[in-house]
Amino acid sequence: MVAAEAAGAFRRTAIERSDQRISWDRSDQAFFASGACHILAWVCRDTYPDRTIEIAGIHLAGGWQVFHVYALWNGWAFDHSGWNPEPEFLAVNMAFEGHPLERVTIAESLAEFCEAHHSRTPDHYWQDPVPRARDYVSRYLPPWA
């Protein structure tokens, strides 16, 4: 298990937000921490169809815009940091942001989420991020293994 790191530590620069090629060329961890976390979460869920993996997101308390998405199974969160206990994951992100956070369960499809939260669908990246996400998920042993 790798210690949870705040997603905000990997925020994209203005040029990374405006140029998909430059964003794509970041490290896998940076790419999936900021800019493609939602893709990673859905791929994680799809990788383990025999498990009840939920999709969750965090936003600033009182806000609505989800700024980080992760997969959730039995109290374990999966994101760019691998699998970590959800309380630890939330605490690290809240400490980094310096504001209370709220967790929300995301019940809609990836396409619906992307539309509602102004996030990119897989076909709007420089290359297809799904194979990259599958490879990334495979690097981390799930907590039930």
mmCIF file of the C-alpha atoms, coordinates in Angstrom:
data_MODEL
# 
_entry.id   MODEL 
# 
loop_
_atom_site.group_PDB 
_atom_site.id 
_atom_site.type_symbol 
_atom_site.label_atom_id 
_atom_site.label_alt_id 
_atom_site.label_comp_id 
_atom_site.label_asym_id 
_atom_site.label_entity_id 
_atom_site.label_seq_id 
_atom_site.pdbx_PDB_ins_code 
_atom_site.Cartn_x 
_atom_site.Cartn_y 
_atom_site.Cartn_z 
_atom_site.occupancy 
_atom_site.B_iso_or_equiv 
_atom_site.pdbx_formal_charge 
_atom_site.auth_seq_id 
_atom_site.auth_comp_id 
_atom_site.auth_asym_id 
_atom_site.auth_atom_id 
_atom_site.pdbx_PDB_model_num 
ATOM 1   C CA . MET A 1 1   ? 0.000   0.000   0.000   1.00 0.00 ? 1   MET A CA 1 
ATOM 2   C CA . VAL A 1 2   ? 1.223   3.467   -0.928  1.00 0.00 ? 2   VAL A CA 1 
ATOM 3   C CA . ALA A 1 3   ? 0.389   6.328   1.422   1.00 0.00 ? 3   ALA A CA 1 
ATOM 4   C CA . ALA A 1 4   ? -2.484  8.473   0.223   1.00 0.00 ? 4   ALA A CA 1 
ATOM 5   C CA . GLU A 1 5   ? -1.477  11.732  -1.424  1.00 0.00 ? 5   GLU A CA 1 
ATOM 6   C CA . ALA A 1 6   ? -3.782  14.664  -1.986  1.00 0.00 ? 6   ALA A CA 1 
ATOM 7   C CA . ALA A 1 7   ? -5.064  14.976  -5.519  1.00 0.00 ? 7   ALA A CA 1 
ATOM 8   C CA . GLY A 1 8   ? -4.562  18.733  -5.332  1.00 0.00 ? 8   GLY A CA 1 
ATOM 9   C CA . ALA A 1 9   ? -0.801  18.257  -5.109  1.00 0.00 ? 9   ALA A CA 1 
ATOM 10  C CA . PHE A 1 10  ? -0.944  17.260  -8.789  1.00 0.00 ? 10  PHE A CA 1 
ATOM 11  C CA . ARG A 1 11  ? -3.187  20.051  -10.116 1.00 0.00 ? 11  ARG A CA 1 
ATOM 12  C CA . ARG A 1 12  ? -2.627  20.853  -13.749 1.00 0.00 ? 12  ARG A CA 1 
ATOM 13  C CA . THR A 1 13  ? -0.975  24.083  -14.787 1.00 0.00 ? 13  THR A CA 1 
ATOM 14  C CA . ALA A 1 14  ? -2.746  26.443  -17.172 1.00 0.00 ? 14  ALA A CA 1 
ATOM 15  C CA . ILE A 1 15  ? -0.850  24.976  -20.138 1.00 0.00 ? 15  ILE A CA 1 
ATOM 16  C CA . GLU A 1 16  ? -1.664  21.403  -19.018 1.00 0.00 ? 16  GLU A CA 1 
ATOM 17  C CA . ARG A 1 17  ? -5.360  22.346  -18.857 1.00 0.00 ? 17  ARG A CA 1 
ATOM 18  C CA . SER A 1 18  ? -5.321  23.925  -22.303 1.00 0.00 ? 18  SER A CA 1 
ATOM 19  C CA . ASP A 1 19  ? -3.152  21.380  -24.171 1.00 0.00 ? 19  ASP A CA 1 
ATOM 20  C CA . GLN A 1 20  ? -4.222  17.742  -23.994 1.00 0.00 ? 20  GLN A CA 1 
ATOM 21  C CA . ARG A 1 21  ? -0.882  16.477  -25.333 1.00 0.00 ? 21  ARG A CA 1 
ATOM 22  C CA . ILE A 1 22  ? 1.043   18.206  -22.554 1.00 0.00 ? 22  ILE A CA 1 
ATOM 23  C CA . SER A 1 23  ? -1.475  16.950  -19.987 1.00 0.00 ? 23  SER A CA 1 
ATOM 24  C CA . TRP A 1 24  ? -1.134  13.424  -21.406 1.00 0.00 ? 24  TRP A CA 1 
ATOM 25  C CA . ASP A 1 25  ? 2.665   13.514  -21.109 1.00 0.00 ? 25  ASP A CA 1 
ATOM 26  C CA . ARG A 1 26  ? 2.602   13.897  -17.313 1.00 0.00 ? 26  ARG A CA 1 
ATOM 27  C CA . SER A 1 27  ? 3.416   10.910  -15.100 1.00 0.00 ? 27  SER A CA 1 
ATOM 28  C CA . ASP A 1 28  ? 0.640   8.369   -14.673 1.00 0.00 ? 28  ASP A CA 1 
ATOM 29  C CA . GLN A 1 29  ? 0.109   9.428   -11.077 1.00 0.00 ? 29  GLN A CA 1 
ATOM 30  C CA . ALA A 1 30  ? -0.226  13.105  -11.992 1.00 0.00 ? 30  ALA A CA 1 
ATOM 31  C CA . PHE A 1 31  ? -2.476  12.279  -14.953 1.00 0.00 ? 31  PHE A CA 1 
ATOM 32  C CA . PHE A 1 32  ? -4.859  10.219  -12.818 1.00 0.00 ? 32  PHE A CA 1 
ATOM 33  C CA . ALA A 1 33  ? -4.730  12.580  -9.834  1.00 0.00 ? 33  ALA A CA 1 
ATOM 34  C CA . SER A 1 34  ? -5.808  15.598  -11.832 1.00 0.00 ? 34  SER A CA 1 
ATOM 35  C CA . GLY A 1 35  ? -7.581  15.449  -15.126 1.00 0.00 ? 35  GLY A CA 1 
ATOM 36  C CA . ALA A 1 36  ? -8.475  11.785  -15.466 1.00 0.00 ? 36  ALA A CA 1 
ATOM 37  C CA . CYS A 1 37  ? -9.389  10.608  -11.944 1.00 0.00 ? 37  CYS A CA 1 
ATOM 38  C CA . HIS A 1 38  ? -12.946 9.902   -13.071 1.00 0.00 ? 38  HIS A CA 1 
ATOM 39  C CA . ILE A 1 39  ? -11.706 7.639   -15.876 1.00 0.00 ? 39  ILE A CA 1 
ATOM 40  C CA . LEU A 1 40  ? -9.531  5.727   -13.396 1.00 0.00 ? 40  LEU A CA 1 
ATOM 41  C CA . ALA A 1 41  ? -12.444 5.256   -10.974 1.00 0.00 ? 41  ALA A CA 1 
ATOM 42  C CA . TRP A 1 42  ? -14.782 3.819   -13.592 1.00 0.00 ? 42  TRP A CA 1 
ATOM 43  C CA . VAL A 1 43  ? -12.047 1.559   -14.989 1.00 0.00 ? 43  VAL A CA 1 
ATOM 44  C CA . CYS A 1 44  ? -11.310 0.294   -11.469 1.00 0.00 ? 44  CYS A CA 1 
ATOM 45  C CA . ARG A 1 45  ? -14.965 -0.599  -10.983 1.00 0.00 ? 45  ARG A CA 1 
ATOM 46  C CA . ASP A 1 46  ? -15.135 -2.309  -14.372 1.00 0.00 ? 46  ASP A CA 1 
ATOM 47  C CA . THR A 1 47  ? -11.934 -4.265  -13.634 1.00 0.00 ? 47  THR A CA 1 
ATOM 48  C CA . TYR A 1 48  ? -13.583 -6.064  -10.703 1.00 0.00 ? 48  TYR A CA 1 
ATOM 49  C CA . PRO A 1 49  ? -17.134 -6.902  -11.830 1.00 0.00 ? 49  PRO A CA 1 
ATOM 50  C CA . ASP A 1 50  ? -17.455 -9.501  -9.045  1.00 0.00 ? 50  ASP A CA 1 
ATOM 51  C CA . ARG A 1 51  ? -17.084 -6.756  -6.385  1.00 0.00 ? 51  ARG A CA 1 
ATOM 52  C CA . THR A 1 52  ? -19.551 -4.047  -5.425  1.00 0.00 ? 52  THR A CA 1 
ATOM 53  C CA . ILE A 1 53  ? -17.348 -1.077  -6.164  1.00 0.00 ? 53  ILE A CA 1 
ATOM 54  C CA . GLU A 1 54  ? -18.971 2.328   -5.909  1.00 0.00 ? 54  GLU A CA 1 
ATOM 55  C CA . ILE A 1 55  ? -17.897 5.580   -7.484  1.00 0.00 ? 55  ILE A CA 1 
ATOM 56  C CA . ALA A 1 56  ? -17.525 8.509   -5.086  1.00 0.00 ? 56  ALA A CA 1 
ATOM 57  C CA . GLY A 1 57  ? -16.351 12.069  -5.339  1.00 0.00 ? 57  GLY A CA 1 
ATOM 58  C CA . ILE A 1 58  ? -15.280 14.881  -3.086  1.00 0.00 ? 58  ILE A CA 1 
ATOM 59  C CA . HIS A 1 59  ? -16.072 18.568  -3.211  1.00 0.00 ? 59  HIS A CA 1 
ATOM 60  C CA . LEU A 1 60  ? -15.642 21.512  -0.880  1.00 0.00 ? 60  LEU A CA 1 
ATOM 61  C CA . ALA A 1 61  ? -18.293 21.546  1.845   1.00 0.00 ? 61  ALA A CA 1 
ATOM 62  C CA . GLY A 1 62  ? -21.291 23.514  0.682   1.00 0.00 ? 62  GLY A CA 1 
ATOM 63  C CA . GLY A 1 63  ? -20.204 23.305  -2.940  1.00 0.00 ? 63  GLY A CA 1 
ATOM 64  C CA . TRP A 1 64  ? -21.410 21.043  -5.706  1.00 0.00 ? 64  TRP A CA 1 
ATOM 65  C CA . GLN A 1 65  ? -18.467 20.769  -8.123  1.00 0.00 ? 65  GLN A CA 1 
ATOM 66  C CA . VAL A 1 66  ? -16.720 17.442  -7.598  1.00 0.00 ? 66  VAL A CA 1 
ATOM 67  C CA . PHE A 1 67  ? -12.977 17.972  -7.927  1.00 0.00 ? 67  PHE A CA 1 
ATOM 68  C CA . HIS A 1 68  ? -11.782 14.402  -7.370  1.00 0.00 ? 68  HIS A CA 1 
ATOM 69  C CA . VAL A 1 69  ? -13.388 11.042  -8.124  1.00 0.00 ? 69  VAL A CA 1 
ATOM 70  C CA . TYR A 1 70  ? -12.397 7.659   -6.764  1.00 0.00 ? 70  TYR A CA 1 
ATOM 71  C CA . ALA A 1 71  ? -13.536 4.047   -6.552  1.00 0.00 ? 71  ALA A CA 1 
ATOM 72  C CA . LEU A 1 72  ? -14.771 2.772   -3.198  1.00 0.00 ? 72  LEU A CA 1 
ATOM 73  C CA . TRP A 1 73  ? -15.011 -0.788  -1.899  1.00 0.00 ? 73  TRP A CA 1 
ATOM 74  C CA . ASN A 1 74  ? -15.761 -1.784  1.692   1.00 0.00 ? 74  ASN A CA 1 
ATOM 75  C CA . GLY A 1 75  ? -14.154 1.305   3.233   1.00 0.00 ? 75  GLY A CA 1 
ATOM 76  C CA . TRP A 1 76  ? -11.184 1.340   0.836   1.00 0.00 ? 76  TRP A CA 1 
ATOM 77  C CA . ALA A 1 77  ? -10.650 4.177   -1.636  1.00 0.00 ? 77  ALA A CA 1 
ATOM 78  C CA . PHE A 1 78  ? -8.801  3.695   -4.923  1.00 0.00 ? 78  PHE A CA 1 
ATOM 79  C CA . ASP A 1 79  ? -7.326  6.623   -6.812  1.00 0.00 ? 79  ASP A CA 1 
ATOM 80  C CA . HIS A 1 80  ? -3.908  7.740   -8.102  1.00 0.00 ? 80  HIS A CA 1 
ATOM 81  C CA . SER A 1 81  ? -2.395  6.673   -4.751  1.00 0.00 ? 81  SER A CA 1 
ATOM 82  C CA . GLY A 1 82  ? -3.679  3.106   -5.039  1.00 0.00 ? 82  GLY A CA 1 
ATOM 83  C CA . TRP A 1 83  ? -5.859  1.558   -2.331  1.00 0.00 ? 83  TRP A CA 1 
ATOM 84  C CA . ASN A 1 84  ? -6.071  3.391   0.986   1.00 0.00 ? 84  ASN A CA 1 
ATOM 85  C CA . PRO A 1 85  ? -8.564  3.383   3.865   1.00 0.00 ? 85  PRO A CA 1 
ATOM 86  C CA . GLU A 1 86  ? -11.185 5.984   2.942   1.00 0.00 ? 86  GLU A CA 1 
ATOM 87  C CA . PRO A 1 87  ? -10.848 7.954   6.224   1.00 0.00 ? 87  PRO A CA 1 
ATOM 88  C CA . GLU A 1 88  ? -7.102  8.361   5.568   1.00 0.00 ? 88  GLU A CA 1 
ATOM 89  C CA . PHE A 1 89  ? -7.770  9.310   1.936   1.00 0.00 ? 89  PHE A CA 1 
ATOM 90  C CA . LEU A 1 90  ? -10.324 11.944  2.982   1.00 0.00 ? 90  LEU A CA 1 
ATOM 91  C CA . ALA A 1 91  ? -8.120  13.344  5.760   1.00 0.00 ? 91  ALA A CA 1 
ATOM 92  C CA . VAL A 1 92  ? -5.139  13.804  3.427   1.00 0.00 ? 92  VAL A CA 1 
ATOM 93  C CA . ASN A 1 93  ? -7.243  15.612  0.843   1.00 0.00 ? 93  ASN A CA 1 
ATOM 94  C CA . MET A 1 94  ? -8.964  17.792  3.447   1.00 0.00 ? 94  MET A CA 1 
ATOM 95  C CA . ALA A 1 95  ? -5.636  18.757  5.034   1.00 0.00 ? 95  ALA A CA 1 
ATOM 96  C CA . PHE A 1 96  ? -4.250  19.731  1.639   1.00 0.00 ? 96  PHE A CA 1 
ATOM 97  C CA . GLU A 1 97  ? -7.292  21.771  0.639   1.00 0.00 ? 97  GLU A CA 1 
ATOM 98  C CA . GLY A 1 98  ? -7.499  23.489  4.023   1.00 0.00 ? 98  GLY A CA 1 
ATOM 99  C CA . HIS A 1 99  ? -11.301 23.332  3.949   1.00 0.00 ? 99  HIS A CA 1 
ATOM 100 C CA . PRO A 1 100 ? -13.895 20.770  5.010   1.00 0.00 ? 100 PRO A CA 1 
ATOM 101 C CA . LEU A 1 101 ? -14.812 18.356  2.247   1.00 0.00 ? 101 LEU A CA 1 
ATOM 102 C CA . GLU A 1 102 ? -17.968 16.422  1.523   1.00 0.00 ? 102 GLU A CA 1 
ATOM 103 C CA . ARG A 1 103 ? -18.096 12.987  -0.014  1.00 0.00 ? 103 ARG A CA 1 
ATOM 104 C CA . VAL A 1 104 ? -20.809 12.163  -2.508  1.00 0.00 ? 104 VAL A CA 1 
ATOM 105 C CA . THR A 1 105 ? -21.830 8.908   -4.087  1.00 0.00 ? 105 THR A CA 1 
ATOM 106 C CA . ILE A 1 106 ? -21.929 9.114   -7.861  1.00 0.00 ? 106 ILE A CA 1 
ATOM 107 C CA . ALA A 1 107 ? -24.741 6.997   -9.236  1.00 0.00 ? 107 ALA A CA 1 
ATOM 108 C CA . GLU A 1 108 ? -24.860 8.204   -12.823 1.00 0.00 ? 108 GLU A CA 1 
ATOM 109 C CA . SER A 1 109 ? -22.919 6.793   -15.761 1.00 0.00 ? 109 SER A CA 1 
ATOM 110 C CA . LEU A 1 110 ? -19.509 8.100   -16.742 1.00 0.00 ? 110 LEU A CA 1 
ATOM 111 C CA . ALA A 1 111 ? -21.030 10.039  -19.655 1.00 0.00 ? 111 ALA A CA 1 
ATOM 112 C CA . GLU A 1 112 ? -23.684 11.598  -17.414 1.00 0.00 ? 112 GLU A CA 1 
ATOM 113 C CA . PHE A 1 113 ? -21.085 12.498  -14.793 1.00 0.00 ? 113 PHE A CA 1 
ATOM 114 C CA . CYS A 1 114 ? -18.849 14.109  -17.418 1.00 0.00 ? 114 CYS A CA 1 
ATOM 115 C CA . GLU A 1 115 ? -21.704 16.184  -18.757 1.00 0.00 ? 115 GLU A CA 1 
ATOM 116 C CA . ALA A 1 116 ? -22.871 17.339  -15.329 1.00 0.00 ? 116 ALA A CA 1 
ATOM 117 C CA . HIS A 1 117 ? -19.381 18.144  -14.015 1.00 0.00 ? 117 HIS A CA 1 
ATOM 118 C CA . HIS A 1 118 ? -17.683 19.481  -17.137 1.00 0.00 ? 118 HIS A CA 1 
ATOM 119 C CA . SER A 1 119 ? -15.266 16.535  -17.274 1.00 0.00 ? 119 SER A CA 1 
ATOM 120 C CA . ARG A 1 120 ? -13.820 14.945  -20.382 1.00 0.00 ? 120 ARG A CA 1 
ATOM 121 C CA . THR A 1 121 ? -15.173 11.697  -21.744 1.00 0.00 ? 121 THR A CA 1 
ATOM 122 C CA . PRO A 1 122 ? -12.507 9.217   -22.911 1.00 0.00 ? 122 PRO A CA 1 
ATOM 123 C CA . ASP A 1 123 ? -12.834 10.359  -26.521 1.00 0.00 ? 123 ASP A CA 1 
ATOM 124 C CA . HIS A 1 124 ? -11.881 13.938  -25.567 1.00 0.00 ? 124 HIS A CA 1 
ATOM 125 C CA . TYR A 1 125 ? -8.324  13.130  -24.467 1.00 0.00 ? 125 TYR A CA 1 
ATOM 126 C CA . TRP A 1 126 ? -5.235  13.301  -26.629 1.00 0.00 ? 126 TRP A CA 1 
ATOM 127 C CA . GLN A 1 127 ? -5.289  9.480   -26.681 1.00 0.00 ? 127 GLN A CA 1 
ATOM 128 C CA . ASP A 1 128 ? -7.684  6.925   -25.216 1.00 0.00 ? 128 ASP A CA 1 
ATOM 129 C CA . PRO A 1 129 ? -7.040  6.981   -21.439 1.00 0.00 ? 129 PRO A CA 1 
ATOM 130 C CA . VAL A 1 130 ? -8.849  3.684   -20.776 1.00 0.00 ? 130 VAL A CA 1 
ATOM 131 C CA . PRO A 1 131 ? -5.911  1.343   -21.616 1.00 0.00 ? 131 PRO A CA 1 
ATOM 132 C CA . ARG A 1 132 ? -3.614  3.555   -19.559 1.00 0.00 ? 132 ARG A CA 1 
ATOM 133 C CA . ALA A 1 133 ? -6.083  3.367   -16.654 1.00 0.00 ? 133 ALA A CA 1 
ATOM 134 C CA . ARG A 1 134 ? -6.346  -0.432  -16.945 1.00 0.00 ? 134 ARG A CA 1 
ATOM 135 C CA . ASP A 1 135 ? -2.574  -0.686  -16.731 1.00 0.00 ? 135 ASP A CA 1 
ATOM 136 C CA . TYR A 1 136 ? -2.515  1.642   -13.724 1.00 0.00 ? 136 TYR A CA 1 
ATOM 137 C CA . VAL A 1 137 ? -5.216  -0.307  -11.859 1.00 0.00 ? 137 VAL A CA 1 
ATOM 138 C CA . SER A 1 138 ? -3.282  -3.539  -12.452 1.00 0.00 ? 138 SER A CA 1 
ATOM 139 C CA . ARG A 1 139 ? -0.251  -2.155  -10.569 1.00 0.00 ? 139 ARG A CA 1 
ATOM 140 C CA . TYR A 1 140 ? -2.104  -2.097  -7.240  1.00 0.00 ? 140 TYR A CA 1 
ATOM 141 C CA . LEU A 1 141 ? -3.137  -5.170  -5.307  1.00 0.00 ? 141 LEU A CA 1 
ATOM 142 C CA . PRO A 1 142 ? -6.743  -4.802  -4.175  1.00 0.00 ? 142 PRO A CA 1 
ATOM 143 C CA . PRO A 1 143 ? -7.433  -5.056  -0.431  1.00 0.00 ? 143 PRO A CA 1 
ATOM 144 C CA . TRP A 1 144 ? -9.244  -8.395  -0.824  1.00 0.00 ? 144 TRP A CA 1 
ATOM 145 C CA . ALA A 1 145 ? -6.242  -10.083 -2.506  1.00 0.00 ? 145 ALA A CA 1 
# 
